[in-house]
Amino acid sequence: MYIIIGDTGVGKSCLLLQFTDKRFQPVHDLTIGVEFGARMVNIDGKQIKLQIWDTAGQESFRSITRSYYRGAAGALLVYDITRRETFNHLTSWLEDARQHSSSNMVIMLIGNKSDLESRRDVKREEGEAFAREHGLIFMETSAKTACNVEEAFINTAKEIYRKIQQGLFDVHNEANGIKIGPQQCISTSVGPSASQRSSSEIGSNSGCC
Amino acid sequence: MNFLRGVMGGQSAGPQHTEAETIQKLCDRVASSTLLDDRRNAVRALKSLSKKYRLEVGIQAMEHLIHVLQTDRSDSEIIGYALDTLYNIISNDEEEEVDDVEEENSTRQSEDLGSQFTEIFIKQPENVTLLLSLLEEFDFHVRWPGVKLLTSLLKQLGPQVQQIILVSPMGVSRLMDLLADSREVIRNDGVLLLQALTRSNGAIQKIVAFENAFERLLDIITEEGNSDGGIVVEDCLILLQNLLKNNNSNQNFFKEGSYIQRMKPWFDVGDENSGWSAQKVTNLHVMLQLVRVLVSPTNPPGATSSCQKAMFQCGLLQQLCTILMATGVPADILTETINTVSEVIRGYQVNQDYFASVNAPSNPPRPAIVVLLMSMVNERQPFVLRCAVLYCFQCFLYKNQKGQGEIVSTLLPSTIDATGNSVSAGQLLCGGLFSTDSLSNWCAAVALAHALQENATQKEQLLRVQLATSIGNPPVSLLQQCTNILSQGDKIDRRGSKIQTRVGLLMLLCTWLSNCPIAVTHFLHNSANVPFLTGQIAENLGEEEQLVQGLCALLLGISIYFNDNSLESYMKEKLKQLIEKRIGKENFIEKLGFISKHELYSRASQKPQPNFPSPEYMIFDHEFTKLVKELEGVITKAIYKSSEEDKKEEEVKKTLEQHDSIVTHYKNMIREQDLQLEELKQQISTLKCQNEQLQTAVTQQVSQIQQHKDQYNLLKVQLGKDNPHQGSYSDATQMNGIQPEEVGRLREEIEELKSNQELLQSQLAEKDSLIENLKSSQASPGTNEQSSATASAQDSEQIAELKQELATLKSQLNSQSVEITKLQTEKQELLQKTETFAKPAPVPGESEAVAAAKTTDVEGRLSALLQETKELKNEIKALSEERAAIKEQLDASNSTIAILQNEKNKLEVDVTDSKKEQDDLLVLLADQDQKIFSLKNKLKELGHPVEEEDELESGDQDDEEDEDEDNGKDQGPI
């Protein structure tokens, strides 16, 4: 299980929608609580079902979304490259995640909206530096153009898979968010969704990532 | 508090006062005593009083009890008592049991009491948090009352308590752990707690689902024996229902987690009719509802269809159909199963097709659809069951053109089974349509209408249906028969409401005629129909007839709106004039509005399932309400429009149609072009493929040629090293590496042979000269005798040598001829090879020419080689001939040598003989000399003179004569 977390409006729900349905919805629809999405992916020749929990980014839902950390094997921590404050809040999100999740949770840092290069407010290097400092995987994505979206989810899944093979995850403990089902599914849940503001921000059409 | 006191005051009497004092004392003890034992006893006493004196204990002790919960956590006993006491105060359950006899008034009072105490308790949200943390205590005496208390808090003031639990960290997650409790009581009460917790709160439902509730609940259900399990199974199912109902996210999770597959064993009820306990019926009922939650028509279309797919794939639908056809299933389960099957197949082609193929296990097997329809038109079947069958039929036909076609085709003349052995769906529907039971009429009409829904083809097909009414009368079309019943309905005595029949038929006709100008024409063709409709609408009838009037207006409106003016007497314009004259536009519109204003109309428009509390309410069909919504506006417009506007519109329509036709024309063109494009693309791809193949072939061949070239160059270099002069040979040798060396060797050998031959010839010449010498030497006998002997000895030696040489030459010749044949075969092989190389060489383009040129080149060289070998052969042949000649000469000389030797031998013998004679003669001479000498001496002595000279001369003469004779003899043979 994954969770997607991050400030409101950074594009969490859009990332999920792009990943599960391969489409983009420009109209911003505030996520209430959490929404569930799932997709099968192939990693090392194994079919793995990713179960993703897209969380609401609004502060008022923060307590609800905290309930989803415990059972997650991976998290996508999302910020919006056109809004610095979403980047500044990463530390608090990370603290939250580290505090409520299992220590092995794979966290991937995502700078979303890379298609809006003209309105970029957070440099790519800054994201890379933050990720390095906190031991995260980093990627810039665009839920609108689908650039790197697939990779973001699959890389996280690969990392989790690697950890499973290293024995860091106990696959028989459900609390880790991993289930070896009859279909070999690994589920991952992701925290509060940042997609809420994306609609208004999709104006320019700069290239992808 | 004052209010509470007031409530209490009304009840309280003398003895109660003392109880209040006791409670007060106990509370003081709980608050002030320093000894745990003391406090524990006081709480225990409070607990025992709490049921009877709920109000007093609640008011006075709650604060203290909460304090105990905060401070005395180490003692599970006191905590247990405190929780029990609080539970007694807050919960209404116990109260109701105890106060069974009391009036309803007091029950309501106690309910108020519970919620008021709950309000006080949760005023401090920390109290709930505290309770949550106490639930982590494993001790049974703490956990169990804790669970019960929290459950009753949730029951009292659900939303508020839910909110507090939601925001307390890990609140929900902790409660989920209760499901894993090994003590069944706690686990079961945990299920009840979660039921209360998840009631209408999406956020909590999702967290609970996230915490793996589906897995655990399904495990519990399986452990408890599925539908055979007790009330625990029911509780789990209700909790599942809470989690899934109207929660798309959770439904999605349920489906993605492959939990639908786990529902299948629930419906494995088998055929043992033994156990249909009340609990089992309830369990199955909830299970079926759970399936329906997942495929409800109100869910998002994508979600429903993916669940429907999963249900077919895992065999759940098949399992449900087995129940459908099984015997001994209780009626309400059967009804709910039909409803469930309906929604599982609704609008999903694969499942609909499967359903159409299901057969009832009767003899002969009948399609399940037919069996179900039989119960629909059977008035002895329960009403709900008939409704369910209708729903099932509707769902089967929903968005199922194939199914619609199959149903309608059972009515068409061509396919009706003449033998009449089996009843078809169409026959059943017609039977229902014209039966004397109004409910059957309505159901059959609606069912038939669904077979026509949004399907113009079937609307036209159904016009072909002819009915044989009674013997002797001509057959009547189905359409005509419907209108006949409408207009003459009163003649037949029917059970049930007459309105129901007429409404059913009118709905069928409206559906039939809408969007189908041909059907409208058929309808108008019967001149009795329009007057009947206008009569119905114009009449001023009672309220109950208003709906029928409205439907008649709708039908008339449809015949105007979808009229293609093909009937002279009932053109659009004429019908409108008719309305204006007979009814009046306003009146017509008002009557039309009666339909949607009907009280049952909005009810039916909400859900597709025909769900009526009783048969009287069975008036509207869901799909029909949609049709009314669609047509009401356009018909109103059409009626109000003037004829000019109509004409204009007609023109606009025409141009639009033209445009449409143009557009369709272009569309077709585009489609064709698309096809062509596709074809051309395919051609291109095949050509590309071919091109690639050819190119690879070319490259292969080029590389082969390159290889050959390399070989050739290599050989050239080798040859150049071996015999730099033989440039012409090296060309030929490029095809085989071994040949040049061998040819060279052969050449050398031939050279050698030649020199040998020369040697031999010179030797021969020598011998010849020797023989010559011998001959000449023999010519002078005597003196040459010795030399000839030595010469013959030499000769014989030479001959031996010659012979040897000849032998070696011969063997050399043999080996050479062998080698030559070898070379020839090799050459042949090479030639073949070059030919084979030349064959695959038809390479396109220049490379081909190059290759060909090269091969010819190579061939030329080869032929040159061949010629050379031929020449060499000839040389060899010539040499061998020469050799043969030499041999002959040798033989000849040998034989002369032999003859000469013989003669020599004879001569030698002669010589020896003549020598002996000479010796003898000499001896004789010497004797005679002696005698002569002695005689002379005697003569002298005797005195006789002797002439010595004479005597001597005569002696000499004799010798000469002898010698001559010898020489003559010797010379003879020479």
HADDOCK unambig.tbl for C-alpha pairs under 7 A between the chains (distance, minus, plus):
assign (segid A and resid 33 and name CA) (segid B and resid 203 and name CA) 5.65 0.50 0.50
assign (segid A and resid 35 and name CA) (segid B and resid 249 and name CA) 5.54 0.50 0.50
assign (segid A and resid 36 and name CA) (segid B and resid 249 and name CA) 5.04 0.50 0.50
assign (segid A and resid 36 and name CA) (segid B and resid 253 and name CA) 6.44 0.50 0.50
assign (segid A and resid 38 and name CA) (segid B and resid 256 and name CA) 6.62 0.50 0.50
assign (segid A and resid 63 and name CA) (segid B and resid 167 and name CA) 5.05 0.50 0.50
assign (segid A and resid 63 and name CA) (segid B and resid 169 and name CA) 6.85 0.50 0.50
assign (segid A and resid 64 and name CA) (segid B and resid 166 and name CA) 6.16 0.50 0.50
assign (segid A and resid 64 and name CA) (segid B and resid 167 and name CA) 6.34 0.50 0.50
assign (segid A and resid 67 and name CA) (segid B and resid 170 and name CA) 5.68 0.50 0.50
assign (segid A and resid 67 and name CA) (segid B and resid 173 and name CA) 6.95 0.50 0.50
assign (segid A and resid 67 and name CA) (segid B and resid 207 and name CA) 6.75 0.50 0.50
